[in-house]
Amino acid sequence: MFRRVVVVGAGVAGLAAAVEAQRRGARVVLHEAAPHAGGRCRSSFDPKLGVTLDNGNHLLLSGNQSTMAYLRAIGATDTLIGPAQPEYPFFDAASGQAWTIRMSPGRLPRWLFDADARVPGTQPADYLAVLPLFFAKPGRTVEASVRRKDRVWNLLVRPLLRTMLNADPSEASAELAAGLLRETVGQGGQACRPLVARSGLSHAFVEPALRLLQYGGADIRLGSRVASIGISGTDSRERVSSLAFEGAAEPVMLGADDGVVLAVPPDAARRVAPGLSAPDAWRAIVTVHFAVDAPAGLQPLTCVVNGMSDRIFAAGGRLSVTLACADRWLATPHDELARRVWQETSKALRMPAAPTPPWQVVAEPRATFAAVPAQEGLRPATRTRWHNFTLAGDWTATGLPATIEGAIRSGQKAADALLNPSMER
């Protein structure tokens, strides 16, 4: 067991690793290249709209066990909001039809036998076509694993998996979809209640973690970018013996009781640890924020099908609209994009189409690694060939796509691999 754990990277994976290490009794040193923590899971004040915006919309589910454990550890379980029941409002942008999926709470999918709870115009037997996805084989795509493409596929399965994987089902990994479905739908409605951060991602995931770490004596160093690692030892027992940081006169030397969690983006990880396998293809997400109050009674999440948008989030005096698999929208002028998205959003929420409310567009060209079979094989394990050096990040082999749940799980697992004596090599 390592007595000191140096965590490099203060995104949500690094924060999860630091919190877990401190909880397990290790002394934590946390380095972050940016002047702030949170990585891609953070909020900032937008002067144009006069509100605090997340850098992207993130949907969580009540069955995300690693995330819920992390929030309990940092005292932030009350920062998420969502419906009391597993309900998902849908809007079909092509037909104008609206409906709500109302899942039953237990594992038995009783909701399939309620016409008011399932996709309109479908029968319970239509949902059997999804079952092969739960047992998908590696190397197959989602679309190839579902033989029947009917209303259930077009109005429920395809749009939901498209947004959750941030990859079109025609190319998306069925193996990743299977992992996602087994942990959510497979556990019943009680694991599928949608949740969003009430006052922003930073308020939920970042600020409470930093307070906890500081209170526990962690050494937090922002603006500290790792440059390289030093290796020592024999081939059979190599270890990371030093960490060099940009601008520092001397490297940080690591003793026999020191472990390292590298929780940085894959490109940075490959620079620090040459020879590391990591995903190298990406998919974009575009978020359009509107400074406008949501209609009374609107759920925090509305799903959109057959349109340019995918999800509408309502919170804190704004509506935020997500466009998944958004590479094709990156070249569109932002004013045109905002206008078109608002036309669709106003129709979905029955709001005036004109004028377009004040808006802000946030485009992330490299929002997630491409959740396709070829990229899945590039994701590295938590452990490395250096016994005191582990990896964390949603791009590592979590069995899930690039989600907050995957990132937090990876951080907890990386810390556990260093601090659990029974797992030492």
ZICORUR-V703754 format. One record per residue. N is the residue number from 1. RES is the residue in one letter. SS is DSSP state (H for helix, E for strand, L for the rest). PHI is phi in whole degrees, -180 to 180 (999 if undefined). D_FIRST is the distance of its C-alpha to the first C-alpha in Angstrom with 2 decimals. Layout:
n/res/ss/phi/d_first
N/RES/SS/PHI/D_FIRST
N/RES/SS/PHI/D_FIRST
This chain:
n/res/ss/phi/d_first
1/M/L/999/0.00
2/F/L/-89/3.79
3/R/L/-86/6.45
4/R/E/-123/9.17
5/V/E/-121/10.02
6/V/E/-97/13.50
7/V/E/-104/15.47
8/V/E/-106/18.70
9/G/L/115/21.36
10/A/L/-114/22.31
11/G/E/-71/24.13
12/V/H/-65/23.38
13/A/H/-67/20.56
14/G/H/-65/18.88
15/L/H/-64/19.67
16/A/H/-63/18.22
17/A/H/-65/14.87
18/A/H/-65/15.05
19/V/H/-63/16.19
20/E/H/-65/13.54
21/A/H/-64/10.69
22/Q/H/-66/12.81
23/R/H/-61/13.57
24/R/L/-89/10.04
25/G/L/98/10.07
26/A/L/-84/8.90
27/R/E/-84/11.83
28/V/E/-109/13.57
29/V/E/-121/16.10
30/L/E/-117/18.37
31/H/E/-109/21.01
32/E/E/-141/24.03
33/A/L/-67/27.02
34/A/L/-79/29.56
35/P/L/-79/30.89
36/H/L/-145/29.69
37/A/L/-94/26.79
38/G/E/115/27.28
39/G/L/58/28.20
40/R/L/-86/30.59
41/C/L/-117/29.89
42/R/L/-154/31.73
43/S/E/-124/35.14
44/S/E/-152/37.65
45/F/E/-78/41.11
46/D/E/-105/43.92
47/P/L/-67/46.99
48/K/L/-66/49.31
49/L/L/-96/48.77
50/G/L/73/47.78
51/V/E/-136/44.84
52/T/E/-87/41.09
53/L/E/-118/40.17
54/D/E/-80/37.05
55/N/L/-73/36.60
56/G/L/-174/36.95
57/N/L/-80/37.45
58/H/L/-126/34.52
59/L/L/-99/35.15
60/L/E/-114/32.56
61/L/E/-122/33.05
62/S/L/-61/32.43
63/G/L/-89/30.49
64/N/L/-74/27.83
65/Q/H/-65/25.06
66/S/H/-65/22.18
67/T/H/-65/24.54
68/M/H/-65/25.67
69/A/H/-66/22.20
70/Y/H/-63/21.52
71/L/H/-64/24.93
72/R/H/-64/24.37
73/A/H/-64/21.15
74/I/H/-98/23.14
75/G/L/71/26.31
76/A/L/-129/28.43
77/T/H/-66/29.62
78/D/H/-87/33.17
79/T/H/-89/33.28
80/L/E/-105/34.20
81/I/E/-129/37.71
82/G/L/177/39.49
83/P/L/-66/42.11
84/A/L/-69/41.79
85/Q/L/-120/42.40
86/P/L/-74/41.23
87/E/E/-119/44.22
88/Y/E/-134/44.76
89/P/E/-69/48.03
90/F/E/-123/49.38
91/F/E/-137/52.15
92/D/E/-95/53.94
93/A/L/-67/55.12
94/A/L/-81/57.65
95/S/L/-100/59.42
96/G/L/82/58.68
97/Q/L/-78/57.58
98/A/E/-128/54.87
99/W/E/-157/53.01
100/T/E/-132/49.90
101/I/E/-82/47.46
102/R/E/-123/46.68
103/M/L/-76/44.02
104/S/L/-78/44.04
105/P/L/-69/40.98
106/G/L/-83/40.20
107/R/L/-71/39.13
108/L/L/-72/42.75
109/P/L/-79/44.30
110/R/H/-64/47.40
111/W/H/-62/47.94
112/L/H/-65/49.23
113/F/H/-98/52.28
114/D/L/-115/53.18
115/A/L/-60/55.27
116/D/L/-82/54.48
117/A/L/-106/50.72
118/R/L/-111/50.55
119/V/L/-61/51.81
120/P/L/-56/55.61
121/G/L/79/57.70
122/T/L/-116/55.07
123/Q/L/-118/54.95
124/P/H/-53/52.05
125/A/H/-65/52.43
126/D/H/-64/51.89
127/Y/H/-81/48.17
128/L/H/-64/47.65
129/A/H/-64/47.68
130/V/H/-83/44.18
131/L/H/-53/42.61
132/P/H/-58/42.04
133/L/H/-65/39.64
134/F/H/-68/37.17
135/F/H/-126/36.98
136/A/L/-64/37.43
137/K/L/-90/36.62
138/P/L/-58/34.70
139/G/L/91/37.06
140/R/L/-98/39.58
141/T/E/-93/40.64
142/V/H/-60/41.08
143/E/H/-63/44.83
144/A/H/-71/45.16
145/S/H/-91/43.36
146/V/L/-117/45.86
147/R/L/-79/49.35
148/R/L/-102/51.29
149/K/L/-110/51.64
150/D/L/-117/53.45
151/R/H/-65/53.28
152/V/H/-62/49.91
153/W/H/-67/48.51
154/N/H/-74/50.37
155/L/H/-108/50.05
156/L/H/-137/46.64
157/V/H/-67/44.27
158/R/H/-61/44.93
159/P/H/-65/44.82
160/L/H/-68/41.69
161/L/H/-68/39.69
162/R/H/-60/41.12
163/T/H/-78/39.70
164/M/H/-75/36.34
165/L/H/-95/35.74
166/N/L/52/37.71
167/A/L/-155/39.44
168/D/L/-66/42.79
169/P/L/-55/42.67
170/S/L/-68/44.82
171/E/L/-123/41.88
172/A/E/-70/38.81
173/S/E/-71/36.28
174/A/H/-67/37.13
175/E/H/-63/33.64
176/L/H/-67/32.21
177/A/H/-62/35.05
178/A/H/-63/34.30
179/G/H/-60/30.69
180/L/H/-65/32.02
181/L/H/-67/34.82
182/R/H/-64/32.86
183/E/H/-83/30.53
184/T/L/-119/33.51
185/V/H/-58/36.98
186/G/H/-65/35.72
187/Q/H/-94/34.26
188/G/L/92/37.60
189/G/H/-61/39.01
190/Q/H/-64/36.57
191/A/H/-98/33.92
192/C/L/-118/36.40
193/R/L/-70/37.52
194/P/E/-74/37.55
195/L/E/-133/35.87
196/V/E/-134/36.14
197/A/E/-74/34.91
198/R/L/-62/37.70
199/S/L/-117/37.57
200/G/L/108/35.76
201/L/H/-65/32.37
202/S/H/-63/31.23
203/H/H/-64/32.19
204/A/H/-87/30.22
205/F/H/-111/27.06
206/V/H/-107/26.71
207/E/H/-60/28.15
208/P/H/-63/26.50
209/A/H/-66/23.02
210/L/H/-64/23.78
211/R/H/-62/25.13
212/L/H/-63/22.10
213/L/H/-64/19.75
214/Q/H/-64/22.25
215/Y/H/-63/22.65
216/G/L/-84/18.95
217/G/L/91/19.12
218/A/L/-67/17.93
219/D/E/-97/19.63
220/I/E/-107/21.73
221/R/E/-122/23.69
222/L/E/-85/26.43
223/G/L/68/28.66
224/S/L/-120/25.91
225/R/L/-95/26.21
226/V/E/-71/23.87
227/A/E/-109/26.03
228/S/E/-165/24.02
229/I/E/-121/20.87
230/G/E/-109/20.77
231/I/E/-118/19.46
232/S/E/-145/18.99
233/G/L/102/18.25
234/T/L/-84/20.03
235/D/H/-58/20.96
236/S/H/-82/18.68
237/R/H/-142/15.55
238/E/L/-68/16.45
239/R/E/-146/14.24
240/V/E/-80/15.32
241/S/E/-108/16.18
242/S/E/-159/18.34
243/L/E/-129/19.70
244/A/E/-100/23.44
245/F/E/-120/25.06
246/E/L/-59/28.78
247/G/L/84/30.82
248/A/L/-86/28.21
249/A/L/-68/29.55
250/E/L/-131/26.37
251/P/L/-70/23.19
252/V/E/-84/19.89
253/M/E/-85/18.05
254/L/L/-112/14.30
255/G/L/-87/12.60
256/A/L/-65/10.03
257/D/L/-98/7.42
258/D/E/-106/8.95
259/G/E/-117/8.72
260/V/E/-130/12.09
261/V/E/-112/13.77
262/L/E/-97/17.42
263/A/L/-124/19.56
264/V/L/-118/23.04
265/P/L/-59/26.19
266/P/H/-60/26.56
267/D/H/-63/29.09
268/A/H/-67/26.89
269/A/H/-63/23.91
270/R/H/-68/26.26
271/R/H/-68/27.42
272/V/H/-76/24.01
273/A/L/-122/22.80
274/P/L/-55/26.05
275/G/L/92/26.47
276/L/L/-72/24.45
277/S/L/-83/26.31
278/A/L/-161/27.17
279/P/L/-58/30.13
280/D/L/-135/33.15
281/A/L/-128/35.73
282/W/E/-135/36.08
283/R/E/-131/38.15
284/A/E/-91/39.62
285/I/E/-133/39.91
286/V/E/-116/42.67
287/T/E/-119/42.82
288/V/E/-114/46.12
289/H/E/-99/46.02
290/F/E/-122/49.25
291/A/L/-84/49.92
292/V/L/-156/51.80
293/D/L/-73/51.41
294/A/L/-74/50.76
295/P/L/-58/53.50
296/A/L/-59/53.26
297/G/L/84/51.35
298/L/L/-70/49.57
299/Q/L/-67/46.22
300/P/L/-61/43.25
301/L/E/-132/43.22
302/T/E/-128/46.19
303/C/E/-93/45.93
304/V/E/-117/48.60
305/V/E/-122/49.84
306/N/L/58/52.43
307/G/L/-140/52.17
308/M/L/-85/50.49
309/S/L/-91/48.01
310/D/L/-124/45.29
311/R/E/-144/44.05
312/I/E/-117/45.42
313/F/E/-107/43.16
314/A/E/-121/44.84
315/A/E/-169/43.22
316/G/L/57/43.98
317/G/L/71/47.56
318/R/E/-150/46.91
319/L/E/-117/46.93
320/S/E/-122/44.43
321/V/E/-113/45.25
322/T/E/-101/42.90
323/L/E/-114/44.20
324/A/L/-83/41.74
325/C/L/46/42.08
326/A/H/-95/43.95
327/D/H/-55/44.40
328/R/H/-71/48.14
329/W/H/-98/48.41
330/L/L/-64/46.82
331/A/L/-88/50.19
332/T/L/-74/52.09
333/P/L/-54/53.28
334/H/H/-63/51.39
335/D/H/-67/54.57
336/E/H/-67/55.73
337/L/H/-62/52.36
338/A/H/-63/52.32
339/R/H/-63/55.91
340/R/H/-68/55.38
341/V/H/-66/52.21
342/W/H/-67/53.98
343/Q/H/-57/56.96
344/E/H/-72/54.74
345/T/H/-65/52.69
346/S/H/-63/55.84
347/K/H/-67/57.31
348/A/H/-66/54.27
349/L/H/-102/54.15
350/R/L/57/57.94
351/M/L/-117/57.97
352/P/L/-61/60.57
353/A/L/-78/60.20
354/A/L/-138/61.68
355/P/L/-80/60.89
356/T/L/-68/57.37
357/P/L/-64/55.12
358/P/L/-53/53.29
359/W/E/-136/50.50
360/Q/E/-146/47.53
361/V/E/-107/46.15
362/V/E/-119/42.53
363/A/E/-109/42.05
364/E/E/-118/38.67
365/P/E/-61/39.54
366/R/E/-118/35.92
367/A/E/-66/34.84
368/T/E/-141/32.97
369/F/E/-68/32.36
370/A/L/-71/35.20
371/A/L/-81/34.27
372/V/E/-117/36.27
373/P/H/-54/35.48
374/A/H/-64/35.39
375/Q/H/-77/32.79
376/E/H/-59/30.57
377/G/L/-72/30.09
378/L/L/-94/28.81
379/R/L/-74/25.87
380/P/L/-82/22.58
381/A/L/-74/19.58
382/T/L/-64/16.32
383/R/E/-80/14.62
384/T/L/-121/16.35
385/R/L/-73/17.09
386/W/L/-100/14.57
387/H/L/-66/11.10
388/N/L/-108/9.63
389/F/E/-137/12.53
390/T/E/-122/13.42
391/L/E/-115/16.76
392/A/L/-142/18.22
393/G/L/147/21.88
394/D/L/-67/24.68
395/W/L/-89/25.69
396/T/L/-82/22.70
397/A/L/-79/23.10
398/T/L/-93/22.94
399/G/L/84/26.05
400/L/L/-125/27.83
401/P/L/-71/30.11
402/A/L/-75/29.36
403/T/L/-132/29.03
404/I/H/-61/27.18
405/E/H/-59/25.69
406/G/H/-65/24.40
407/A/H/-64/23.00
408/I/H/-65/21.17
409/R/H/-60/19.84
410/S/H/-64/18.59
411/G/H/-67/16.69
412/Q/H/-63/15.09
413/K/H/-68/14.23
414/A/H/-65/12.82
415/A/H/-67/10.41
416/D/H/-62/9.57
417/A/H/-63/9.13
418/L/H/-85/6.31
419/L/H/-106/4.65
420/N/L/-93/6.18
421/P/H/-58/5.29
422/S/H/-70/9.05
423/M/H/-99/9.37
424/E/L/-67/7.85
425/R/L/-73/11.05
